[in-house]
Structure formats: structure tokens, C-alpha cells
Amino acid sequence: MKILTLEIKDETIADKIVWMLQHFKNDGLVIKESQTTTKDDLKASIKQSVDEFNMVKSGKLKAKPVEELLNAI
């Protein structure tokens, strides 16, 4: 088995490549897509999470029950 990783910045080209690769699924090809995040994206995500958590603690934002979030997964 050989595993190849493609890094494609242009979403249009990525869609075309995935479309082309779909034709090989019957031959045993498995396609796994993942999105990479940059450090800036990660920092922004963590900052947003902390801000939202603080808003919940102060009563400015209502949190969803954990069960509801887990059921959505």
C-alpha cells in the first residue's frame, strides 16, 4: 500500500482532483480529506473559544448542554 499526501491551495483545483480520483474508488482507492490549519488560524480559534467561554460565564451567551453537542457528532 502506498499513501500519498497532496497539499492543494486552490480549492477549484482540489475539487477537480478529487472528482478525478473518485473514478478509481472501485479499484480500491480510498480518499481521505483533511483541512490543515495555520498557526494564525489555530490562535484565532483558541481566542474565540476563550472569548465565548468567558461570555458564557458572564451570562452574555447561553451554552448548549454537552449531551446536545455530543449527539450532533
N, C-alpha and C positions, 0 to 999 in steps of 0.2 A: 504494500500500500504506500502511496506517495501523498503527502499533504502539501498543498501549495497555498500560500497566503498572498492575496492581491491587495495592494493599497491604491485605491482609486479616489482621487479628489473630486472629479467631475461626476455629479450624480447621474447625468444623462448617459455618459459612457458606462457607468456602473450598471445602470438598468439594461443597457444593450448587451453587456457581457453576461449578466445573469440570465437574460432571455435566451441567449445563445447556449449557455451551459445547461439550461432546462432540457434541451433536446437529448442530453446524454444521461439523464436520470435512469432510464430503463436499462442502461449499460452498467449501472452500479455507482454512478457519480452521486455524491452526497454534497449538497450545498449548504454551508453554514454561514450566515451573515452576522456580522457584529459591527457595532459602531465604536470607533475609538474616540476618546476624549482627550483634549489637550489639558495641560496644567491649568490654563486660564479657565477652561470650561469646568474643571473639577473644583477650582477655587470658588467660582461663581455659584456652582451648585451647593457647595457646603455653606457658603454665606447665606444663600436663600433659605436653606434648611434651618440654619440657626435663627435667622430673622423670623421665619414662620413659627418656630418653636417658641421664641420669645413673645410673639403676638398671641399664641395660644395661652401661654402662662399669664399674660396680662389681660386676657379676656377679649382682645380685639378680633380674634379669629377663633372659630369653633372647630375643634378637632373631630375627625371621624373615629368611630370605635375601631380598635385593632382588628376585630373579627371581620368587619366590613372590608377593610383593606386586604386582609388575607383571602377572603372569598373572591375578591376581584382578580387575584393572581391565579 
